[in-house]
Amino acid sequence: MDFHFPKAELHCHLDGCFRLTTIIEIAKERNIQLPTYDPVQLAKFCALERCDNLIHFLSGFAIFEPVISGDIKAIKRITYEAIEDKAANGIAYLELRVSPHFLANCDVEPMLYAKTKGNVRPRDVIEAVCSTTSEASVKFGIEVRIILCTISLLPEWSMEVAKMCKEYSSMGVVGIDIAGEGTEPGNLVQQRHIDAYQFCRDHNIHRTAHAGENGSAEEVEQAMQILNAQRIGHGYHVVDSESVYNEAKARDVHFEVCPRSSYLTASVDPDLTKHPAIRFLKDKVNFSLSTDDPAIQQTTIYDDYNIAQKYFGFSIEDIKLLNILALKSAFVEESVKNELIRKFETEYAKIT
Ligand SMILES: [Zn+2]
């Protein structure tokens, strides 16, 4: 069975979702140094093997991100191709997340990835991503919504991100996320993050947060209780605390599980038959499967489903169920959500 059915993916980073051939073309056009201009060789700079930790995994971004940062044409092309590639993998509903600050080279401090200052502000990044998304989603027949990321160790960006979530809600921005490499529980609950999440809550903007990936169960608890996150990015370490685990179940918090990513970032036991997702399914925890950073990992959703089948022991019916759970916890408008659920269930009923 090749998973030929409509899929929903909630956790995918736009800047971790590119074609290496495109990166090479853009780097040549923009005169940006890459370690090699051969796609096969360049793939070796991706996270193909298990890393020491999340920070090691994220170091791959330092090679690829400067190629697209500060260039609207490049940002549009990456967005367009990401949606085309997702549609080709049978993704019918996608939430793409992006840090507008990482891809900007103006009005951004610190400027982490862009090589030179220019005139691309964080809001220009969002407008480029949103306008390309509406064009590509129609062309490829896929519903796409955008989540804006703030960064755990850069709380000075958070309120601006929250306000832009509100400002661009009519252009397909549906939620806020907090991402990055901070793995201490205190990173998530810095006051400026709390204020930004409160702003989102007050304005009916959906909230997810990376927590309990490399970090602890306490981080998941803080994301739920203090940030009022409706979904948790990863959250594997929630199983380390029975009380936090039970609270997550009681709140019906949705976990965005990324099987291959969780292995590569060394966030879970290398023996994938011990993965927390196995307990999630058994205990009817609300969760779904996503890729995370398919280009950095050189994978597609099929790799994640294969892991779920081979190591987690999930059946095709289980994977279909997780797709329905993804839709139920999606940040999309209710009318579109209900239509998608109906469509998925009809298609699933045809393949038994
Ligand atoms: Zn992520």
Boltz pocket constraint, residues with backbone or C-beta under 6 A from the ligand:
constraints:
  - pocket:
      binder: B
      contacts: [[A, 11], [A, 13], [A, 179], [A, 210], [A, 233], [A, 292]]
      max_distance: 6.0
